[in-house]
């Protein structure tokens, strides 16, 4: 019985009397059974499948040699640092690409002029 019904001098309500008299017994929760493990009937492969690298069949980019391509000393100032380094290597000089492009051009021009003398 609720406190309001006691205060109002009311009798018990139907839901209060049913709940007090007919409470069903509480059963313990039942855990579900786990599924059966899946067993494979196939034998595992003895060797891993072959792997083919698609890069093995690709052509390799080869830079043209600096000696085969004619260039003038004025063209050097328009070349990239990488191209200048390739030309320097073909002439037997290792240029440092950390330097600026104008400095690399200056060094390369000096080497070319020394070799021409």
KEFI-803967 format. One record per residue: z, x, y of N, C-alpha, C, O in turn. Coordinates in steps of 0.001 Angstrom, whole numbers, plus 500000, padded with zeros to 6 digits. Layout:
<n.up:Z | n.east:X | n.north:Y | ca.up:Z | ca.east:X | ca.north:Y | c.up:Z | c.east:X | c.north:Y | o.up:Z | o.east:X | o.north:Y>
...
//
This chain:
<n.up:500000 | n.east:500839 | n.north:498833 | ca.up:500000 | ca.east:500000 | ca.north:500000 | c.up:500000 | c.east:500888 | c.north:501235 | o.up:500646 | o.east:501936 | o.north:501253>
<n.up:499273 | n.east:500467 | n.north:502270 | ca.up:499181 | ca.east:501279 | ca.north:503471 | c.up:500333 | c.east:500969 | c.north:504407 | o.up:501016 | o.east:499956 | o.north:504256>
<n.up:500539 | n.east:501828 | n.north:505350 | ca.up:501642 | ca.east:501638 | ca.north:506297 | c.up:501382 | c.east:500448 | c.north:507216 | o.up:502313 | o.east:499748 | o.north:507614>
<n.up:500089 | n.east:500219 | n.north:507555 | ca.up:499781 | ca.east:499076 | ca.north:508411 | c.up:500123 | c.east:497760 | c.north:507731 | o.up:500673 | o.east:496848 | o.north:508348>
<n.up:499782 | n.east:497678 | n.north:506426 | ca.up:500082 | ca.east:496417 | ca.north:505722 | c.up:501596 | c.east:496221 | c.north:505581 | o.up:502067 | o.east:495083 | o.north:505574>
<n.up:502363 | n.east:497306 | n.north:505469 | ca.up:503815 | ca.east:497174 | ca.north:505443 | c.up:504342 | c.east:496688 | c.north:506787 | o.up:505233 | o.east:495840 | o.north:506832>
<n.up:503806 | n.east:497211 | n.north:507871 | ca.up:504262 | ca.east:496852 | ca.north:509201 | c.up:503898 | c.east:495414 | c.north:509546 | o.up:504664 | o.east:494699 | o.north:510191>
<n.up:502696 | n.east:494998 | n.north:509096 | ca.up:502236 | ca.east:493643 | ca.north:509401 | c.up:502760 | c.east:492626 | c.north:508398 | o.up:502444 | o.east:491441 | o.north:508510>
<n.up:503547 | n.east:493053 | n.north:507425 | ca.up:504083 | ca.east:492197 | ca.north:506378 | c.up:502984 | c.east:491496 | c.north:505610 | o.up:503067 | o.east:490308 | o.north:505295>
<n.up:501930 | n.east:492285 | n.north:505314 | ca.up:500832 | ca.east:491762 | ca.north:504521 | c.up:501015 | c.east:492204 | c.north:503088 | o.up:501686 | o.east:493200 | o.north:502817>
<n.up:500436 | n.east:491484 | n.north:502195 | ca.up:500490 | ca.east:491863 | ca.north:500794 | c.up:499507 | c.east:493012 | c.north:500523 | o.up:498827 | o.east:493493 | o.north:501429>
<n.up:499455 | n.east:493411 | n.north:499333 | ca.up:498548 | ca.east:494506 | ca.north:498979 | c.up:497120 | c.east:494003 | c.north:498916 | o.up:496883 | o.east:492834 | o.north:498611>
<n.up:496192 | n.east:494855 | n.north:499195 | ca.up:494783 | ca.east:494483 | ca.north:499129 | c.up:494264 | c.east:494763 | c.north:497738 | o.up:494939 | o.east:495401 | o.north:496930>
<n.up:493080 | n.east:494295 | n.north:497462 | ca.up:492545 | ca.east:494425 | ca.north:496115 | c.up:492230 | c.east:495873 | c.north:495763 | o.up:492435 | o.east:496285 | o.north:494622>
<n.up:491752 | n.east:496628 | n.north:496692 | ca.up:491418 | ca.east:498012 | ca.north:496367 | c.up:492673 | c.east:498853 | c.north:496123 | o.up:492629 | o.east:499840 | o.north:495389>
<n.up:493806 | n.east:498455 | n.north:496746 | ca.up:495030 | ca.east:499201 | ca.north:496512 | c.up:495607 | c.east:498889 | c.north:495139 | o.up:496118 | o.east:499782 | o.north:494462>
<n.up:495532 | n.east:497646 | n.north:494728 | ca.up:496112 | ca.east:497293 | ca.north:493442 | c.up:495274 | c.east:497816 | c.north:492291 | o.up:495826 | o.east:498207 | o.north:491263>
<n.up:493955 | n.east:497834 | n.north:492434 | ca.up:493084 | ca.east:498322 | ca.north:491384 | c.up:493245 | c.east:499827 | c.north:491229 | o.up:493272 | o.east:500344 | o.north:490112>
<n.up:493353 | n.east:500523 | n.north:492344 | ca.up:493469 | ca.east:501977 | ca.north:492299 | c.up:494790 | c.east:502384 | c.north:491656 | o.up:494839 | o.east:503398 | o.north:490959>
<n.up:495848 | n.east:501630 | n.north:491869 | ca.up:497135 | ca.east:501992 | ca.north:491321 | c.up:497254 | c.east:501653 | c.north:489839 | o.up:497926 | o.east:502368 | o.north:489096>
<n.up:496624 | n.east:500595 | n.north:489409 | ca.up:496824 | ca.east:500144 | ca.north:488041 | c.up:495810 | c.east:500691 | c.north:487053 | o.up:496162 | o.east:500943 | o.north:485901>
<n.up:494569 | n.east:500882 | n.north:487461 | ca.up:493531 | ca.east:501277 | ca.north:486498 | c.up:492915 | c.east:502623 | c.north:486871 | o.up:491721 | o.east:502685 | o.north:487168>
<n.up:493657 | n.east:503646 | n.north:486863 | ca.up:493119 | ca.east:504982 | ca.north:487131 | c.up:492577 | c.east:505558 | c.north:485830 | o.up:493321 | o.east:505689 | o.north:484858>
<n.up:491289 | n.east:505904 | n.north:485795 | ca.up:490730 | ca.east:506445 | ca.north:484549 | c.up:491259 | c.east:507857 | c.north:484303 | o.up:491542 | o.east:508593 | o.north:485248>
<n.up:491390 | n.east:508226 | n.north:483046 | ca.up:491863 | ca.east:509587 | ca.north:482761 | c.up:490802 | c.east:510619 | c.north:483190 | o.up:489601 | o.east:510389 | o.north:483048>
<n.up:491262 | n.east:511724 | n.north:483701 | ca.up:490370 | ca.east:512776 | ca.north:484196 | c.up:490083 | c.east:513732 | c.north:483047 | o.up:490997 | o.east:514316 | o.north:482463>
<n.up:488799 | n.east:513884 | n.north:482732 | ca.up:488402 | ca.east:514793 | ca.north:481656 | c.up:488123 | c.east:516173 | c.north:482251 | o.up:487643 | o.east:516272 | o.north:483381>
<n.up:488417 | n.east:517230 | n.north:481509 | ca.up:488130 | ca.east:518566 | ca.north:482039 | c.up:486606 | c.east:518760 | c.north:482151 | o.up:485852 | o.east:518234 | o.north:481333>
<n.up:486162 | n.east:519510 | n.north:483156 | ca.up:484722 | ca.east:519706 | ca.north:483328 | c.up:484143 | c.east:520502 | c.north:482152 | o.up:484764 | o.east:521432 | o.north:481639>
<n.up:482957 | n.east:520112 | n.north:481754 | ca.up:482291 | ca.east:520757 | ca.north:480632 | c.up:481230 | c.east:521698 | c.north:481183 | o.up:480367 | o.east:521286 | o.north:481958>
<n.up:481298 | n.east:522954 | n.north:480782 | ca.up:480310 | ca.east:523934 | ca.north:481240 | c.up:479007 | c.east:523720 | c.north:480479 | o.up:479027 | o.east:523481 | o.north:479272>
<n.up:477876 | n.east:523804 | n.north:481176 | ca.up:476601 | ca.east:523638 | ca.north:480478 | c.up:476347 | c.east:524833 | c.north:479555 | o.up:476750 | o.east:525960 | o.north:479841>
<n.up:475691 | n.east:524562 | n.north:478480 | ca.up:475395 | ca.east:525642 | ca.north:477537 | c.up:474242 | c.east:526484 | c.north:478082 | o.up:473277 | o.east:525933 | o.north:478612>
<n.up:474326 | n.east:527797 | n.north:477962 | ca.up:473252 | ca.east:528640 | ca.north:478486 | c.up:471995 | c.east:528501 | c.north:477636 | o.up:472080 | o.east:528218 | o.north:476441>
<n.up:470834 | n.east:528698 | n.north:478243 | ca.up:469595 | ca.east:528582 | ca.north:477473 | c.up:469476 | c.east:529728 | c.north:476472 | o.up:470081 | o.east:530787 | o.north:476641>
<n.up:468696 | n.east:529497 | n.north:475443 | ca.up:468476 | ca.east:530519 | ca.north:474426 | c.up:467654 | c.east:531659 | c.north:475017 | o.up:466753 | o.east:531407 | o.north:475817>
<n.up:467941 | n.east:532909 | n.north:474643 | ca.up:467151 | ca.east:534020 | ca.north:475181 | c.up:465732 | c.east:533989 | c.north:474632 | o.up:465496 | o.east:533596 | o.north:473490>
<n.up:464784 | n.east:534419 | n.north:475482 | ca.up:463386 | ca.east:534460 | ca.north:475091 | c.up:463131 | c.east:535788 | c.north:474408 | o.up:463381 | o.east:536851 | o.north:474976>
<n.up:462632 | n.east:535718 | n.north:473186 | ca.up:462356 | ca.east:536927 | ca.north:472422 | c.up:460851 | c.east:537050 | c.north:472278 | o.up:460189 | o.east:536134 | o.north:471790>
<n.up:460311 | n.east:538190 | n.north:472708 | ca.up:458877 | ca.east:538425 | ca.north:472616 | c.up:458538 | c.east:538940 | c.north:471227 | o.up:459230 | o.east:539802 | o.north:470685>
<n.up:457466 | n.east:538406 | n.north:470657 | ca.up:457040 | ca.east:538859 | ca.north:469342 | c.up:456028 | c.east:539992 | c.north:469432 | o.up:455694 | o.east:540612 | o.north:468423>
<n.up:455531 | n.east:540265 | n.north:470656 | ca.up:454561 | ca.east:541344 | ca.north:470829 | c.up:455276 | c.east:542682 | c.north:470904 | o.up:456382 | o.east:542781 | o.north:471436>
<n.up:454637 | n.east:543704 | n.north:470366 | ca.up:455199 | ca.east:545051 | ca.north:470437 | c.up:454908 | c.east:545635 | c.north:471822 | o.up:453838 | o.east:545385 | o.north:472377>
<n.up:455835 | n.east:546404 | n.north:472386 | ca.up:455569 | ca.east:547002 | ca.north:473690 | c.up:454446 | c.east:548028 | c.north:473582 | o.up:454283 | o.east:548652 | o.north:472533>
<n.up:453670 | n.east:548213 | n.north:474648 | ca.up:452579 | ca.east:549186 | ca.north:474589 | c.up:453135 | c.east:550600 | c.north:474435 | o.up:454151 | o.east:550954 | o.north:475035>
<n.up:452456 | n.east:551392 | n.north:473627 | ca.up:452937 | ca.east:552750 | ca.north:473385 | c.up:452535 | c.east:553696 | c.north:474504 | o.up:453261 | o.east:554649 | o.north:474786>
<n.up:451412 | n.east:553461 | n.north:475140 | ca.up:450987 | ca.east:554304 | ca.north:476260 | c.up:450771 | c.east:553415 | c.north:477472 | o.up:450320 | o.east:552277 | o.north:477333>
<n.up:451085 | n.east:553915 | n.north:478652 | ca.up:450860 | ca.east:553106 | ca.north:479851 | c.up:449365 | c.east:552937 | c.north:480087 | o.up:448571 | o.east:553795 | o.north:479705>
<n.up:448988 | n.east:551842 | n.north:480712 | ca.up:447561 | ca.east:551646 | ca.north:480986 | c.up:447058 | c.east:552725 | c.north:481935 | o.up:447809 | o.east:553227 | o.north:482771>
<n.up:445810 | n.east:553070 | n.north:481802 | ca.up:445223 | ca.east:554113 | ca.north:482634 | c.up:445106 | c.east:553668 | c.north:484079 | o.up:444788 | o.east:552513 | o.north:484363>
<n.up:445360 | n.east:554577 | n.north:484969 | ca.up:445265 | ca.east:554287 | ca.north:486393 | c.up:444101 | c.east:555065 | c.north:486963 | o.up:444020 | o.east:556284 | o.north:486812>
<n.up:443208 | n.east:554362 | n.north:487613 | ca.up:442075 | ca.east:555011 | ca.north:488255 | c.up:442287 | c.east:554954 | c.north:489753 | o.up:442425 | o.east:553879 | o.north:490336>
<n.up:442312 | n.east:556105 | n.north:490355 | ca.up:442503 | ca.east:556190 | ca.north:491793 | c.up:441162 | c.east:555949 | c.north:492473 | o.up:440221 | o.east:556706 | o.north:492234>
<n.up:441040 | n.east:554923 | n.north:493311 | ca.up:439755 | ca.east:554660 | ca.north:493962 | c.up:439368 | c.east:555760 | c.north:494946 | o.up:438196 | o.east:555880 | o.north:495305>
<n.up:440329 | n.east:556561 | n.north:495386 | ca.up:440002 | ca.east:557628 | ca.north:496328 | c.up:439314 | c.east:558803 | c.north:495652 | o.up:438698 | o.east:559627 | o.north:496328>
<n.up:439411 | n.east:558897 | n.north:494313 | ca.up:438764 | ca.east:560002 | ca.north:493610 | c.up:437249 | c.east:559935 | c.north:493707 | o.up:436580 | o.east:560968 | o.north:493670>
<n.up:436702 | n.east:558736 | n.north:493830 | ca.up:435265 | ca.east:558577 | ca.north:493847 | c.up:434682 | c.east:558560 | c.north:495250 | o.up:433462 | o.east:558547 | o.north:495413>
<n.up:435535 | n.east:558561 | n.north:496261 | ca.up:435039 | ca.east:558519 | ca.north:497636 | c.up:434529 | c.east:559894 | c.north:498062 | o.up:435079 | o.east:560916 | o.north:497650>
<n.up:433497 | n.east:559921 | n.north:498870 | ca.up:433007 | ca.east:561213 | ca.north:499335 | c.up:433995 | c.east:561851 | c.north:500296 | o.up:434708 | o.east:561159 | o.north:501023>
<n.up:434030 | n.east:563156 | n.north:500294 | ca.up:434932 | ca.east:563905 | ca.north:501155 | c.up:434178 | c.east:564270 | c.north:502423 | o.up:433045 | o.east:564751 | o.north:502371>
<n.up:434815 | n.east:564038 | n.north:503555 | ca.up:434185 | ca.east:564367 | ca.north:504826 | c.up:434260 | c.east:565872 | c.north:505037 | o.up:435342 | o.east:566459 | o.north:505041>
<n.up:433111 | n.east:566479 | n.north:505208 | ca.up:433041 | ca.east:567915 | ca.north:505431 | c.up:432503 | c.east:568125 | c.north:506828 | o.up:431444 | o.east:567608 | o.north:507183>
<n.up:433229 | n.east:568878 | n.north:507609 | ca.up:432794 | ca.east:569149 | ca.north:508973 | c.up:431603 | c.east:570098 | c.north:508947 | o.up:431595 | o.east:571061 | o.north:508181>
<n.up:430606 | n.east:569837 | n.north:509768 | ca.up:429480 | ca.east:570762 | ca.north:509824 | c.up:429931 | c.east:572097 | c.north:510399 | o.up:430807 | o.east:572153 | o.north:511262>
<n.up:429342 | n.east:573128 | n.north:509925 | ca.up:429757 | ca.east:574448 | ca.north:510395 | c.up:429338 | c.east:574621 | c.north:511851 | o.up:428312 | o.east:574096 | o.north:512283>
<n.up:430131 | n.east:575348 | n.north:512582 | ca.up:429869 | ca.east:575549 | ca.north:514007 | c.up:428652 | c.east:576441 | c.north:514214 | o.up:427974 | o.east:576343 | o.north:515236>
<n.up:428380 | n.east:577296 | n.north:513261 | ca.up:427236 | ca.east:578182 | ca.north:513405 | c.up:425927 | c.east:577428 | c.north:513246 | o.up:424930 | o.east:577797 | o.north:513865>
<n.up:425908 | n.east:576383 | n.north:512432 | ca.up:424682 | ca.east:575636 | ca.north:512212 | c.up:424337 | c.east:574788 | c.north:513428 | o.up:423164 | o.east:574522 | o.north:513688>
<n.up:425338 | n.east:574368 | n.north:514162 | ca.up:425107 | ca.east:573527 | ca.north:515333 | c.up:425102 | c.east:574395 | c.north:516578 | o.up:426073 | o.east:575098 | o.north:516859>
<n.up:424030 | n.east:574347 | n.north:517307 | ca.up:423928 | ca.east:575155 | ca.north:518521 | c.up:424670 | c.east:574464 | c.north:519659 | o.up:424610 | o.east:573243 | o.north:519804>
<n.up:425365 | n.east:575254 | n.north:520459 | ca.up:426077 | ca.east:574726 | ca.north:521613 | c.up:426070 | c.east:575796 | c.north:522692 | o.up:425974 | o.east:576990 | o.north:522407>
<n.up:426170 | n.east:575356 | n.north:523904 | ca.up:426243 | ca.east:576311 | ca.north:525006 | c.up:427693 | c.east:576405 | c.north:525460 | o.up:428534 | o.east:575589 | o.north:525084>
<n.up:427965 | n.east:577413 | n.north:526271 | ca.up:429333 | ca.east:577585 | ca.north:526765 | c.up:429740 | c.east:576444 | c.north:527689 | o.up:430927 | o.east:576142 | o.north:527819>
<n.up:428764 | n.east:575811 | n.north:528330 | ca.up:429082 | ca.east:574672 | ca.north:529204 | c.up:429472 | c.east:573428 | c.north:528396 | o.up:430192 | o.east:572562 | o.north:528895>
<n.up:428992 | n.east:573343 | n.north:527142 | ca.up:429327 | ca.east:572190 | ca.north:526298 | c.up:430773 | c.east:572238 | c.north:525813 | o.up:431328 | o.east:571208 | o.north:525429>
<n.up:431383 | n.east:573412 | n.north:525826 | ca.up:432747 | ca.east:573544 | ca.north:525303 | c.up:433749 | c.east:572696 | c.north:526070 | o.up:434705 | o.east:572190 | o.north:525483>
<n.up:433547 | n.east:572535 | n.north:527354 | ca.up:434525 | ca.east:571791 | ca.north:528151 | c.up:434528 | c.east:570300 | c.north:527817 | o.up:435476 | o.east:569599 | o.north:528168>
<n.up:433492 | n.east:569805 | n.north:527150 | ca.up:433429 | ca.east:568391 | ca.north:526783 | c.up:433829 | c.east:568140 | c.north:525331 | o.up:433839 | o.east:566992 | o.north:524888>
<n.up:434156 | n.east:569184 | n.north:524589 | ca.up:434516 | ca.east:569040 | ca.north:523176 | c.up:436008 | c.east:568767 | c.north:523023 | o.up:436821 | o.east:569102 | o.north:523885>
<n.up:436329 | n.east:568155 | n.north:521911 | ca.up:437745 | ca.east:567852 | ca.north:521632 | c.up:438461 | c.east:569120 | c.north:521179 | o.up:437829 | o.east:570116 | o.north:520829>
<n.up:439775 | n.east:569064 | n.north:521193 | ca.up:440580 | ca.east:570208 | ca.north:520766 | c.up:440356 | c.east:570520 | c.north:519296 | o.up:440366 | o.east:571685 | o.north:518899>
<n.up:440154 | n.east:569497 | n.north:518492 | ca.up:439908 | ca.east:569711 | ca.north:517066 | c.up:438577 | c.east:570414 | c.north:516862 | o.up:438471 | o.east:571341 | o.north:516059>
<n.up:437562 | n.east:569969 | n.north:517592 | ca.up:436242 | ca.east:570596 | ca.north:517478 | c.up:436297 | c.east:572044 | c.north:517965 | o.up:435669 | o.east:572923 | o.north:517374>
<n.up:437037 | n.east:572289 | n.north:519028 | ca.up:437182 | ca.east:573663 | ca.north:519532 | c.up:437875 | c.east:574539 | c.north:518494 | o.up:437511 | o.east:575702 | o.north:518316>
<n.up:438863 | n.east:573986 | n.north:517817 | ca.up:439559 | ca.east:574748 | ca.north:516782 | c.up:438607 | c.east:575070 | c.north:515630 | o.up:438644 | o.east:576176 | o.north:515091>
<n.up:437756 | n.east:574117 | n.north:515247 | ca.up:436780 | ca.east:574371 | ca.north:514180 | c.up:435810 | c.east:575479 | c.north:514567 | o.up:435483 | o.east:576337 | o.north:513746>
<n.up:435356 | n.east:575464 | n.north:515797 | ca.up:434440 | ca.east:576511 | ca.north:516267 | c.up:435154 | c.east:577856 | c.north:516270 | o.up:434585 | o.east:578868 | o.north:515861>
<n.up:436385 | n.east:577864 | n.north:516726 | ca.up:437161 | ca.east:579100 | ca.north:516739 | c.up:437356 | c.east:579657 | c.north:515337 | o.up:437262 | o.east:580868 | o.north:515138>
<n.up:437624 | n.east:578799 | n.north:514367 | ca.up:437781 | ca.east:579261 | ca.north:512988 | c.up:436487 | c.east:579851 | c.north:512444 | o.up:436509 | o.east:580843 | o.north:511716>
<n.up:435358 | n.east:579239 | n.north:512797 | ca.up:434082 | ca.east:579784 | ca.north:512310 | c.up:433805 | c.east:581155 | c.north:512933 | o.up:433067 | o.east:581961 | o.north:512366>
<n.up:434394 | n.east:581412 | n.north:514087 | ca.up:434222 | ca.east:582721 | ca.north:514743 | c.up:435331 | c.east:583694 | c.north:514350 | o.up:435316 | o.east:584846 | o.north:514783>
<n.up:436279 | n.east:583257 | n.north:513549 | ca.up:437349 | ca.east:584133 | ca.north:513095 | c.up:438571 | c.east:584144 | c.north:513994 | o.up:439368 | o.east:585080 | o.north:513940>
<n.up:438729 | n.east:583133 | n.north:514810 | ca.up:439860 | ca.east:583056 | ca.north:515744 | c.up:440626 | c.east:581771 | c.north:515447 | o.up:440031 | o.east:580707 | o.north:515277>
<n.up:441946 | n.east:581881 | n.north:515389 | ca.up:442784 | ca.east:580705 | ca.north:515180 | c.up:443341 | c.east:580272 | c.north:516530 | o.up:444127 | o.east:580989 | o.north:517149>
<n.up:442923 | n.east:579086 | n.north:516979 | ca.up:443389 | ca.east:578551 | ca.north:518260 | c.up:444599 | c.east:577646 | c.north:518030 | o.up:444716 | o.east:576994 | o.north:516992>
<n.up:445482 | n.east:577620 | n.north:519004 | ca.up:446686 | ca.east:576806 | ca.north:518924 | c.up:446418 | c.east:575480 | c.north:519638 | o.up:446264 | o.east:575452 | o.north:520859>
<n.up:446363 | n.east:574395 | n.north:518887 | ca.up:446040 | ca.east:573094 | ca.north:519487 | c.up:447165 | c.east:572544 | c.north:520349 | o.up:446977 | o.east:571532 | o.north:521024>
<n.up:448308 | n.east:573170 | n.north:520344 | ca.up:449390 | ca.east:572711 | ca.north:521228 | c.up:449080 | c.east:573031 | c.north:522683 | o.up:449658 | o.east:572439 | o.north:523594>
<n.up:448172 | n.east:573967 | n.north:522893 | ca.up:447758 | ca.east:574291 | ca.north:524251 | c.up:446825 | c.east:573208 | c.north:524773 | o.up:446301 | o.east:572400 | o.north:524007>
<n.up:446625 | n.east:573202 | n.north:526083 | ca.up:445736 | ca.east:572201 | ca.north:526677 | c.up:444281 | c.east:572515 | c.north:526341 | o.up:443945 | o.east:573640 | o.north:525970>
<n.up:443436 | n.east:571519 | n.north:526473 | ca.up:442020 | ca.east:571687 | ca.north:526156 | c.up:441351 | c.east:572712 | c.north:527063 | o.up:440569 | o.east:573519 | o.north:526560>
<n.up:441608 | n.east:572732 | n.north:528361 | ca.up:440990 | ca.east:573770 | ca.north:529203 | c.up:441414 | c.east:575193 | c.north:528802 | o.up:440609 | o.east:576120 | o.north:528888>
<n.up:442659 | n.east:575371 | n.north:528369 | ca.up:443101 | ca.east:576690 | ca.north:527929 | c.up:442384 | c.east:577103 | c.north:526642 | o.up:442028 | o.east:578269 | o.north:526473>
<n.up:442176 | n.east:576152 | n.north:525744 | ca.up:441447 | ca.east:576455 | ca.north:524512 | c.up:440001 | c.east:576832 | c.north:524824 | o.up:439449 | o.east:577741 | o.north:524204>
<n.up:439388 | n.east:576140 | n.north:525778 | ca.up:438009 | ca.east:576461 | ca.north:526168 | c.up:437957 | c.east:577869 | c.north:526740 | o.up:437051 | o.east:578639 | o.north:526423>
<n.up:438923 | n.east:578204 | n.north:527578 | ca.up:438973 | ca.east:579537 | ca.north:528188 | c.up:439098 | c.east:580623 | c.north:527103 | o.up:438390 | o.east:581629 | o.north:527140>
<n.up:440002 | n.east:580407 | n.north:526143 | ca.up:440177 | ca.east:581390 | ca.north:525062 | c.up:438905 | c.east:581525 | c.north:524231 | o.up:438514 | o.east:582635 | o.north:523869>
<n.up:438266 | n.east:580412 | n.north:523932 | ca.up:437062 | ca.east:580440 | ca.north:523110 | c.up:435913 | c.east:581128 | c.north:523844 | o.up:435143 | o.east:581873 | o.north:523239>
<n.up:435802 | n.east:580879 | n.north:525134 | ca.up:434746 | ca.east:581552 | ca.north:525917 | c.up:434962 | c.east:583061 | c.north:525922 | o.up:434002 | o.east:583826 | o.north:525830>
<n.up:436215 | n.east:583492 | n.north:526027 | ca.up:436504 | ca.east:584926 | ca.north:526008 | c.up:436100 | c.east:585541 | c.north:524673 | o.up:435524 | o.east:586628 | o.north:524648>
<n.up:436390 | n.east:584868 | n.north:523567 | ca.up:436059 | ca.east:585380 | ca.north:522247 | c.up:434533 | c.east:585455 | c.north:522075 | o.up:434012 | o.east:586437 | o.north:521547>
<n.up:433828 | n.east:584421 | n.north:522521 | ca.up:432368 | ca.east:584413 | ca.north:522395 | c.up:431746 | c.east:585534 | c.north:523222 | o.up:430824 | o.east:586217 | o.north:522775>
<n.up:432266 | n.east:585708 | n.north:524429 | ca.up:431722 | ca.east:586785 | ca.north:525284 | c.up:432002 | c.east:588164 | c.north:524692 | o.up:431161 | o.east:589056 | o.north:524795>
<n.up:433177 | n.east:588356 | n.north:524068 | ca.up:433495 | ca.east:589638 | ca.north:523442 | c.up:432577 | c.east:589898 | c.north:522255 | o.up:432154 | o.east:591034 | o.north:522037>
<n.up:432267 | n.east:588867 | n.north:521494 | ca.up:431409 | ca.east:589051 | ca.north:520331 | c.up:429961 | c.east:589295 | c.north:520739 | o.up:429221 | o.east:589939 | o.north:519996>
<n.up:429539 | n.east:588803 | n.north:521893 | ca.up:428165 | ca.east:589021 | ca.north:522361 | c.up:427968 | c.east:590413 | c.north:522911 | o.up:426841 | o.east:590908 | o.north:522921>
<n.up:429017 | n.east:591061 | n.north:523367 | ca.up:428898 | ca.east:592409 | ca.north:523938 | c.up:428747 | c.east:593457 | c.north:522895 | o.up:428636 | o.east:594639 | o.north:523219>
//
